[in-house]
């Protein structure tokens, strides 16, 4: 069985599902961020696979933008997490319930 | 041969992604994350996007994971306590997974996909030169907007991490 577009899309979808499950399941803000990165990477794989099998460059350029935005997002997100930790001394989501009720 | 490599690296990527989700220690999760990114870079190489594979290793497996590890060690995050996963979480992830499977099946069985050849076609000028040309002609405005985004992110991080004055 030769590896075609379907196999790459299947891997991409599986990775996205794993990341999604992790975001829902984990309570540690840092690990939730890692799972978000997994989901972004899944999208990148799909984009590159489509771009490669259809012979264009647009998908690769989009992946370049995604990586840039993801790097900026990680920097800002981790700064927010550090600020939150300074204020509340925790990174566990169940204990961050200031807006509850 | 390429097929064998595809399956090896797909297993590596997905297995390490499971490691990220299920490892209780955040440092172990970050290590699994590096392995996942390396597996993704291998996939990029197999798809002949060499430049993006290099970027993936440098930016993701290098900078991003180091940032994660730095913050984990700075905040001294310990092991996560065992907790019960709520039934609603299971339902939500299962529904999300089912929708995803539905989407993948409907996409891969549509005619738009079938027109592409089954195996890997010859690379149609997917070189770094073409990449740069495309980036600086067709996508020049998004490129510059990305530059501004990075600037704004940098300023935002400086503002966020400044010590709050208490008077």
Interface residues (C-beta under 8 A of the other chain):
Chain A: X1 X2 X3 X4 X5 X6 X7 X8 X9 X10 X11 X13 X14 X15 X16 X17 X18 X19 X20 X21 X22 X24 X25 X26 X27 X28 X30 X31 X33 X34 X35 X37 X38 X41 X44 X45 X48 X49 X51 X52 X53 X54 X55 X57 X58 X60 X61 X63 X64 X65 X67 X68 X69 X70 X71 X72 X73 X74 X75 X76 X78 X79 X80 X81 X82 X83 X85 X91 X92 X94
Chain B: X2 X3 X6 X10 X13 X14 X17 X18 X20 X21 X26 X29 X30 X33 X36 X37 X40 X43 X44 X47 X48 X49 X51 X52 X55 X56 X59 X60 X63 X64 X67 X68 X71 X72 X74 X75 X77 X80 X83 X85 X89 X92 X93 X96 X97 X100 X101 X103 X104 X107 X108 X113 X116 X117 X118 X119 X120 X121 X123 X124 X125 X126 X130 X131 X134 X135 X138 X139 X142 X146 X149 X150 X153 X154 X156 X157 X160 X161
